[in-house]
Amino acid sequence: MAVAAGLAALAAPVAVVGTAGTASAASCNLTTGPYQRQVEQFLGRPVDGRQSAADCNAIKAFQAKHGITPTQGYAGPLTWQVMNTMLAQRAAGKNPNKAGACPTDRGRIACVDLTRQLSWVQDGSKLVYGPVAVRTGKDGTETRTGLKKIYYRSIDHWSTIYNVSMPYSQFFDGGIAFHSTTKSMWNPPGSGGCVNMTTTDAKAYWNLLRNGEDVFVYGRKPGT
């Protein structure tokens, strides 16, 4: 059930179809973008490689949902990068560790794949929870890679550095922690280094993990 819950949480926001009327003509960029065909296909629009008002409205709705700026309906590199990451997450299915990159010989471990912006919890090779979309460190404050251990947990943590709430914080590398956020998991450019999660997923991780348990971070986030 935990695996199914994680997959459902990941899949739910992926299919985003904009509708007419979500952007006014004055604020919509009607220029054909370099990733027009790819974006049209992702959004279920007619794939003709030419920007239309309806295309622009659909792209703008997607951008607004995930905090992509400028929110003008242009099929540019950042919008396609976000969509491409979603496609990679969808392709992971129920076997996110198919390549064996996350260790399977350490018992319970939380895996973080920066490249696909995915995380999951496994016991050996058995998937326990996830995979779920996460939001990791942006360029300049990247989430550091390697084998770590959870060393401090704070369910109602308040960051004195960023002056924000960080519920369900589980620190595993200096000031880097798993914690929940209200932002979209696909909101660029990323976090200050922490592994952001939805409240549902952060709470599940809180219940599944303990101090001293392993965290393995690998890959490289797109755009860093």
N, C-alpha and C positions, 0 to 999 in steps of 0.2 A: 504493500500500500504506500509506503514511503517513497519507493521508486516511482510509482505512478503519479504521486502527488508532485514530485519534483519535475517530472516530464510535463505534466499538465501546466505547471507554473511557467515553464520555459516556453511551451508552445503557444500559450494564450495570446501574448502580445505580438506574435510574429506576423500574422496575416492582418495587415492594416490596409484598408481600402478607403480612400478619400471620397468625398461626395461633393457635388457641385454646390457652390454657395459658401464654402468654408474660407474662401479668400476673395477679396474684392479685386476687380480688374486693376485698380490703381496700385495695389500692393503686390500683385502677382507678377513674377518674372516670366514673360512669355518667350524667352530665348531658349532654343534647344540646347540642352546641356550635353557634356561629353559622355555621360552615362545614361542618356535618355532611354535607349532600348532596354538596358538592364533594369532600370528603375520602373519602366512601364511594365515589364514582365513581372517583377516582384509584386507590384501593386495590383496586378490583374487588369491592367489597362490594355487597350489595343496596342500592339507592338508595331509601330510604324516609324519610330525614331524621330518623330516631329512633335515638338511641344504644342499642346493645345490648352485652351482655358481649363478644360476638364482635367487634363493631365496635371496642370499647375495646381489646381485645387487639391487634387489627391496627394501630390507630393508635399504641398504646404501643410496639409492635415497631418501627414506622417511626421514632418519636421516639428510641428508644434507639439505633438504627442511626446516626442523624445527630446525636446529642448535643443534642437539643431538650429543654429543661427548662421547667417540670416535666414529667417523663416519666410522665404519668398517663392517657394515652389520650383527652385532651380535644381536640375539633376546633376549636381556637382560631385566632386570627389568625396567629400565628407559624408554626404547622404548615402552614396553608394557603399562607402566603407562600412557604415552602420548596417545597411541591408546585407552586405556580404558576410558580416560577422553573424548576423541572424541566420543566414543560410548554413553557415558552418556549424552553428549550434544545433540547428534542426537535423543536420546530417549525422550528428553524434549519436542520436537515437538513444537506445538503452545500453550502449556499450562505449562510453566516453573514453575508456582506457584501452581501446582496441590495440593501439600501438605499444602498449606496455610502458609508457613513459613514467607513470606514477608507480612507486614501489608497491609490490604485492607481498612483501616478506616481513612487514612490520606490524601486522595486525590492523587495528583501526587507524585510519589515516584520512585526513581531509586533503583532497587534491585541488589545485588551482592551476588551470591551463590559461595562461595569459593570452596566447595566440587566439584561442576561440572564445575567450572571456567566459569560461565555464568553470564551475566547481561542483564537486560531489564528495560524498563520504563512502569509503569502502572498508570492508573487513577482509584483508587479504585480497583476493580477486573478486570477492562478492560485493556487488553494488548495494549499498544500504540506503542512500538517499541521493536524489538528483538524477542526471545532471541539471543544474540550474544556472541561469545567466547571472553574471556578477559584473560589477563595475570596478575596475582596478585603477592603479595610479596612472596619471597623465604623464606626458613628456616632461622630464625634469624632476618628477616625484614618483618615479616608477615603483611598483611593488617589487621588492627584491626577490630574486629567485633562490632556490636551494631548499634543503631540508631544515625545518624549524620545529619548535615545540610550543604548544600553548603554555604560557606561564602566568597569565593573569586574566581573570574574568570579572566583568562589572556589568550587571544587567541594566543599570540605569546610568551608564557612564555619561559624563559631561566633559567635552573637550575644552580645556582652557587655552589651547593653541588656536583652534578655529572658532571657539565660542558657539558650539553647536552640540545638540544631543546626539549621542551614539549608542542607542539601545542595543542590548545583547552583545556587548563588546567582548571579544575573546582575542587577547593580544598574543602574537606569536613571533614578532620580530621588531624589537624596539617599540616604536609607537604605532606599528602596523597591526591592525586587528580586523577580524570579521566583525561587521556590525550592520544594522539595518539603516536604511535611508528612505526618504520619501521620493527621491529622484527616480527617473526611469533608469533601468539598468543599461540602457543604450544612450544615455545622455553624455555627449562629448564635452570636454576632452577626457574627463575621468576624475578620479579622486586624488587626494593628497598622498596616496600610497596605500590606504586601507582597501580591503576587499568589501565593497558595498554589496548589500543583499536586500531583497524585499523583507518586510517584517516576518512574513510566513517562513521564509527560508532561514533567516537569522535565528528565529525562535527554534526551528527544528535543529539547527546546528548547536544551539545552546543546550538542548536536551540530549544531543548525541555525543557531544565532546566534553572532555574534562581537562584540567590542568595536567601537563605532562604528555598529552597525546600529540602525535605527529601531524605536521602540515608540510606538504610538498608543493612548492611553487615552481613552475617551469614555463618555457616559451617566451614569447615577446608580444606585447600588445600592439596591434596595428596602430600606426601613427606615432610610435615612440622610438 
